[in-house]
Amino acid sequence: MENNHQHLKKGLLPRHVQLIALAGMIGTGIFKGSSDTLNIAGPSVVFSYLLGGLLLFIVMSALAEMAIVFPNLNVQHLVYKAFGFHISFIVGWLYWVNWTIVTIVEILAAGSFLKYWFPSVPLWLLSFFCTVLIIGMNLFHVKYYGEIEFWFAGIKIAALTAFIILGFGILFGIIPSAIDDPLSNYTEHGGFFPYGIGGMLSALLVVMFSYGGAELIGVAVTETKDAEKVLPKVIKGTVWRVILFYILPILIICGLMPWNNVSGEDSPFVQVLNITGLPGAAHIMNFVLLTAVLSAANTGIYATSRMLYSMAQNGEAPKRLLKVSKHGIPINGITIVTICILIGVFFAYMAPDRVISYFMTIPGFTVLLVWISICLAQLKLRSQYTEQPFFQVKWFPYTTILAVISLATIFISFIFNKDNIIGSTVCLAIVFLLAAFSFAIGNNREKNDKA
């Protein structure tokens, strides 16, 4: 393999990185998952999103700080530098497993949304079509991936912005509607805290998974031009935008309809638009949902292929995964992800009515582990800085330690939640298997080094 074919190309612009981060976080978590958080906490869930956003800011700030001090190192490289082979191996492969499953689910979800317009076409065929589309997008130069993701994410953000403007217009009587006294929904039906502080804290579990994807900034850093200058600005902008795009829509939904009328069958956005009587609301929102899941799948393929490339650099995956195409794309990594997606499509052929729910039983709790590892890596590496960066986490180390404790608490609560018993068991089993592999491979590496 020639040396000039072993490196990813720096083709991502600041606006691409900004939208990649938003694309990872603004997806089914807000358009669909908001129904779950509302049922757990009622209107008070906005405080859950706010608390989660603060933790997100700490984690992303720690990542930006390390990216400035250690340029051209992504999340995987930073964890390796801080803790060595074993932890890096476990975190890297766990993150890859998580994003692979998420990508499969998003592809199948895209197929299910297409069935709204093509009810007679089987789910597996529609999902296969989506697979071909998304894989094709990822085979070109990374700048084209960034451009496509820029517009994918732009559609989601435009839809949320229009929803916010329309919603506040109705709430304050600027736009006429059939809804009487919408502001009363904040105080009725059990009040703003129907399940107390406990309900608000319980919703944090789902909220953190909704925010998962922000760390993709740390995966994209090696393909970003002037990353040390771009990342601090991108992270600051991303965090407050995500908080706004979650909190404001939730406030609008709770104002325009009783929170306890939100069902899990349809998106709360669809339910609200149906109430307002907006012509073609179902078709518009279905298109937005389709775009959202395709965007998430697109981001998932990017994340998984780059993670395999990064692990191959550290000797945690086969060296063949270092091969890149003439466009600078990790072609073997994308091939492996494609095979995994096609397996998911095959399951859709075997059990079309249950396949998505089956995959969703394996929760994306690995995001919490990755976030914890980022914070711990910063705590470990801070003493190795040759010079202090211009962008730093404020009140270090207290803020970073607070984030680690908070994330660990959420993680433990998730593991011992009886509703997640199947997914937690599967994921913990994966962790133990990866730990065993890491020590086996690590021992072989030590023997080879001595030889």
C-alpha positions in Angstrom: 0.0 0.0 0.0 1.6 3.3 -1.1 2.1 5.9 1.6 0.1 8.6 -0.2 -2.9 6.3 -0.1 -2.9 5.8 3.7 -4.1 9.2 4.7 -7.5 10.8 4.9 -7.9 14.1 3.1 -8.6 17.3 4.8 -11.8 18.4 3.0 -14.2 19.4 5.7 -14.9 23.1 6.0 -16.0 24.8 9.3 -19.7 24.9 8.1 -19.4 21.2 7.3 -18.2 20.3 10.8 -20.8 22.5 12.4 -23.6 20.7 10.5 -22.1 17.3 11.0 -22.3 17.8 14.8 -25.8 19.1 14.5 -26.8 16.2 12.3 -25.7 13.7 14.8 -27.7 15.3 17.6 -30.8 16.6 15.9 -32.6 13.5 14.6 -35.0 11.0 15.8 -34.1 12.0 19.4 -36.1 15.2 19.0 -38.6 14.4 16.2 -39.6 11.0 17.8 -37.9 10.6 21.1 -39.4 13.7 22.6 -42.6 11.8 23.1 -40.7 9.5 25.5 -39.2 12.3 27.5 -42.5 14.1 27.8 -44.2 11.0 29.1 -41.5 10.6 31.7 -41.2 14.2 33.0 -44.0 16.3 31.4 -43.1 20.0 30.6 -40.3 19.9 33.2 -38.3 17.9 30.7 -37.0 21.2 29.3 -34.8 21.4 32.5 -33.5 17.9 31.7 -32.5 19.1 28.2 -30.8 22.1 29.8 -28.8 20.0 32.3 -27.8 17.6 29.6 -26.7 20.6 27.5 -24.5 21.8 30.2 -22.8 18.4 30.5 -22.5 18.4 26.7 -20.7 21.7 26.8 -18.2 20.5 29.3 -17.4 17.3 27.3 -17.1 19.2 24.0 -14.9 21.9 25.6 -12.6 19.3 27.0 -12.4 17.8 23.5 -11.7 21.1 21.9 -8.9 21.9 24.4 -7.2 18.6 23.7 -7.6 19.0 19.9 -5.7 22.3 20.1 -2.9 20.9 22.1 -2.6 17.7 20.1 -3.5 18.6 16.5 -4.5 15.9 14.1 -5.5 13.5 16.9 -9.2 12.4 17.0 -11.1 11.0 20.0 -9.7 7.5 19.4 -6.1 8.8 19.3 -6.6 10.9 22.4 -8.0 8.0 24.5 -5.0 5.9 23.3 -2.6 8.6 24.3 -4.1 8.9 27.7 -4.8 5.3 28.7 -3.0 3.1 26.2 -4.1 0.1 24.1 -6.6 -1.7 26.3 -9.0 1.1 27.1 -8.6 2.6 23.6 -9.5 -0.8 22.1 -12.6 -1.2 24.2 -13.9 2.3 23.7 -13.2 2.3 20.0 -14.8 -1.0 19.2 -17.8 -0.3 21.5 -18.3 3.0 19.8 -18.2 1.3 16.4 -20.7 -1.3 17.4 -23.0 1.4 18.7 -22.9 3.5 15.6 -23.2 0.5 13.3 -26.5 -0.5 15.1 -27.7 3.1 15.0 -27.0 3.3 11.3 -28.9 0.1 10.6 -31.9 1.3 12.6 -31.8 4.7 10.8 -31.7 2.9 7.4 -34.7 0.7 8.4 -36.5 3.7 9.8 -36.0 5.5 6.4 -37.5 2.6 4.7 -40.5 2.7 7.1 -41.1 6.4 6.3 -41.0 5.7 2.6 -43.7 3.1 3.1 -46.0 6.0 3.9 -45.9 6.9 0.2 -45.2 3.4 -1.2 -47.3 1.1 1.1 -47.2 -1.9 -1.3 -43.4 -2.0 -1.5 -41.7 -4.3 1.1 -39.7 -2.7 3.9 -36.5 -4.6 2.9 -36.6 -3.3 -0.6 -37.1 0.3 0.4 -34.3 0.0 3.0 -32.0 -1.5 0.4 -32.7 1.5 -1.8 -31.8 3.8 1.1 -28.6 1.8 1.7 -27.4 2.2 -1.9 -28.2 5.9 -1.8 -26.3 6.6 1.5 -23.3 4.3 0.7 -23.0 6.1 -2.7 -22.8 9.4 -0.9 -19.9 8.2 1.2 -17.7 6.9 -1.6 -16.7 10.4 -2.9 -14.3 12.9 -1.6 -15.1 13.9 2.0 -15.9 17.5 1.0 -18.9 16.1 -1.0 -20.0 14.1 2.1 -19.7 17.3 4.1 -21.7 19.3 1.5 -24.5 16.6 1.4 -24.7 16.5 5.2 -24.7 20.3 5.2 -27.9 20.3 3.2 -29.4 17.3 5.0 -28.9 19.0 8.3 -30.1 22.3 6.9 -33.5 20.8 6.0 -33.9 19.6 9.6 -32.9 22.9 11.1 -35.2 24.8 8.6 -38.1 22.6 9.6 -37.4 23.1 13.3 -37.1 26.9 12.8 -40.4 27.0 10.9 -42.0 24.9 13.6 -40.7 27.3 16.3 -41.9 30.4 14.5 -45.3 28.9 13.8 -45.7 27.5 17.3 -44.8 30.8 19.1 -47.1 32.6 16.7 -50.0 30.4 17.8 -49.0 30.5 21.5 -49.2 34.3 21.6 -52.2 34.7 19.4 -50.4 36.2 16.4 -51.5 33.3 14.2 -55.2 32.3 14.6 -55.9 28.7 15.5 -58.6 26.4 17.0 -56.6 26.0 20.2 -58.1 27.8 23.2 -55.9 29.4 25.8 -52.8 27.4 24.9 -50.7 28.8 27.8 -53.0 27.0 30.3 -51.4 23.7 29.2 -48.3 24.6 31.2 -50.1 24.7 34.5 -52.9 22.2 34.1 -52.6 18.3 33.8 -50.4 18.0 36.9 -48.6 21.3 36.5 -45.1 22.0 35.1 -43.5 19.3 37.3 -46.2 16.5 37.2 -43.7 13.9 38.4 -41.6 16.1 40.5 -37.8 16.5 40.4 -37.5 12.7 40.2 -39.3 12.6 36.9 -37.1 15.4 35.5 -33.9 13.5 36.5 -35.3 10.2 35.1 -35.7 11.9 31.7 -32.0 12.7 31.7 -31.3 9.1 30.6 -33.2 9.6 27.3 -31.9 13.2 26.9 -28.3 12.2 27.0 -28.9 9.6 24.2 -30.6 12.3 22.2 -27.5 14.5 22.5 -25.3 11.6 21.4 -23.5 12.4 18.2 -21.8 15.6 19.4 -18.5 13.7 19.8 -18.5 13.2 16.0 -16.6 16.6 16.0 -13.8 14.6 17.6 -13.9 12.0 14.9 -14.0 14.6 12.1 -11.1 16.6 13.4 -8.4 14.8 11.3 -10.3 15.8 8.1 -10.9 19.4 9.1 -8.9 22.3 7.8 -7.4 24.5 10.6 -9.0 22.3 13.2 -7.3 24.1 16.2 -9.0 27.4 15.1 -12.3 25.9 14.0 -13.2 23.6 16.8 -13.7 26.1 19.7 -16.0 28.2 17.6 -17.9 25.2 16.3 -18.3 23.7 19.7 -19.6 26.9 21.3 -22.1 27.4 18.5 -23.2 23.8 18.3 -24.0 23.6 22.0 -26.3 26.6 22.3 -28.0 25.8 19.0 -28.8 22.3 20.1 -30.1 23.4 23.4 -32.4 25.9 21.6 -33.5 23.4 19.0 -34.6 21.0 21.8 -36.0 23.3 24.5 -38.0 25.7 22.3 -39.8 22.9 20.4 -40.6 21.1 23.6 -42.1 24.3 25.1 -44.2 24.8 22.0 -45.5 21.2 22.0 -46.4 21.4 25.7 -48.2 24.7 25.1 -50.2 23.7 22.0 -51.4 20.4 23.4 -51.7 18.7 26.8 -48.4 16.9 27.4 -50.2 13.8 28.6 -52.0 13.5 25.2 -48.6 13.0 23.4 -48.6 9.4 22.1 -45.6 7.3 21.2 -47.1 6.2 17.9 -46.7 9.4 16.0 -44.1 12.2 16.3 -45.3 15.0 18.6 -44.5 17.4 15.8 -47.0 15.6 13.5 -49.6 15.6 16.3 -49.2 19.4 16.8 -49.3 20.2 13.1 -52.5 18.1 12.8 -54.1 20.1 15.6 -53.2 23.3 13.9 -54.9 22.1 10.7 -51.9 23.0 8.5 -52.6 21.7 4.9 -50.3 18.8 4.0 -48.8 18.6 7.5 -48.4 14.8 7.5 -46.6 14.8 4.1 -44.3 17.7 5.1 -43.4 16.1 8.4 -42.9 12.7 6.9 -40.4 14.2 4.5 -38.6 15.9 7.3 -38.5 12.7 9.3 -37.2 10.8 6.2 -34.4 13.5 5.8 -33.6 13.3 9.5 -33.0 9.5 9.5 -31.1 9.5 6.2 -28.9 12.3 7.6 -28.3 10.2 10.8 -27.5 7.1 8.7 -25.1 9.2 6.5 -23.4 10.4 9.6 -23.2 6.9 11.0 -21.4 5.5 8.0 -18.9 8.4 8.2 -18.4 7.7 12.0 -18.0 4.0 11.7 -15.6 4.0 8.7 -13.4 6.6 10.3 -13.3 4.9 13.6 -12.1 1.6 12.0 -9.4 3.6 10.2 -8.3 5.3 13.4 -8.2 1.9 15.3 -6.2 0.4 12.4 -3.6 3.2 12.9 -3.3 2.2 16.6 -3.0 -1.5 15.8 -6.4 -2.2 17.3 -7.9 -3.3 14.0 -6.5 -5.0 10.9 -4.0 -2.9 8.9 -6.1 -3.5 5.7 -8.6 -1.0 7.1 -5.9 1.7 6.5 -6.5 1.4 2.7 -8.1 4.5 1.2 -9.5 5.2 -2.2 -8.2 7.8 -4.7 -10.6 10.2 -3.1 -9.1 9.7 0.4 -12.0 7.6 1.6 -11.4 4.5 3.9 -12.8 2.1 1.4 -12.5 -1.1 3.4 -14.1 0.4 6.5 -17.1 1.5 4.4 -17.3 -2.0 2.9 -17.5 -3.6 6.3 -20.2 -1.2 7.4 -22.1 -1.9 4.2 -22.1 -5.6 4.9 -23.5 -5.0 8.4 -26.3 -2.8 7.0 -27.2 -5.5 4.4 -27.4 -8.0 7.2 -29.9 -5.6 8.9 -31.8 -5.4 5.6 -31.9 -9.2 5.5 -33.5 -9.2 9.0 -36.1 -6.7 7.6 -36.9 -9.3 4.9 -37.3 -12.0 7.6 -39.2 -10.0 10.2 -40.4 -6.7 8.7 -42.8 -6.0 11.6 -40.4 -6.5 14.4 -36.9 -5.8 13.1 -36.6 -2.2 14.2 -37.8 -2.8 17.7 -35.4 -5.8 18.0 -32.4 -3.6 17.1 -33.6 -0.8 19.4 -33.5 -3.2 22.4 -29.7 -2.7 22.3 -29.4 0.9 23.7 -26.9 3.4 22.6 -25.4 3.7 26.1 -21.9 3.6 24.6 -22.2 7.4 24.1 -22.0 7.8 27.8 -18.8 5.7 28.0 -17.2 7.7 25.2 -18.1 11.0 26.9 -16.7 9.8 30.2 -13.5 8.6 28.4 -13.1 12.1 26.8 -13.3 13.8 30.2 -11.0 11.3 31.9 -8.5 11.7 29.0 -8.5 15.4 29.6 -7.9 14.9 33.3 -5.0 12.6 32.5 -3.4 14.6 29.6 -3.6 18.1 31.1 -0.3 17.6 32.9 1.4 16.7 29.6 0.6 20.0 27.9 3.8 21.7 26.7 1.9 25.0 26.6 -1.5 26.1 27.7 -4.0 26.4 24.9 -5.9 29.6 24.3 -9.2 27.7 24.7 -9.5 25.9 28.1 -12.3 24.3 30.2 -13.2 26.9 32.9 -12.8 26.0 36.5 -10.7 22.9 35.7 -10.6 20.3 37.2 -13.9 20.7 39.1 -16.1 21.1 36.0 -14.6 18.0 34.3 -14.9 15.9 37.5 -18.5 17.0 37.9 -19.2 15.9 34.3 -17.6 12.5 35.0 -19.6 11.9 38.2 -22.9 13.0 36.5 -22.3 10.9 33.4 -21.3 7.9 35.5 -24.5 8.3 37.6 -26.7 8.4 34.5 -24.9 5.3 33.2 -25.4 3.3 36.4 -29.0 4.3 36.5 -29.4 3.1 32.9 -27.8 -0.2 33.6 -30.0 -1.0 36.6 -33.2 0.2 34.9 -35.4 -2.9 34.6 -36.9 -1.6 31.4 -33.5 -1.9 29.7 -32.6 -5.3 31.0 -32.2 -7.0 27.6 -30.2 -4.2 26.0 -28.0 -3.7 29.0 -27.2 -7.4 29.2 -26.2 -7.5 25.6 -24.1 -4.4 25.8 -22.4 -5.4 29.0 -21.6 -8.8 27.4 -20.1 -6.9 24.4 -17.9 -4.9 26.9 -16.6 -8.0 28.6 -15.9 -9.7 25.2 -14.0 -6.6 24.0 -12.0 -6.5 27.3 -11.0 -10.2 26.8 -10.0 -9.5 23.2 -8.0 -6.4 24.2 -5.9 -8.4 26.7 -5.4 -11.3 24.3 -4.3 -9.0 21.5 -2.3 -6.8 23.8 -0.4 -9.8 25.1 0.4 -10.9 21.6 1.7 -7.4 20.8 4.0 -7.5 23.8 5.4 -10.9 22.8 6.0 -9.6 19.2 7.7 -6.5 20.5 10.0 -8.6 22.8 10.8 -10.9 19.9 
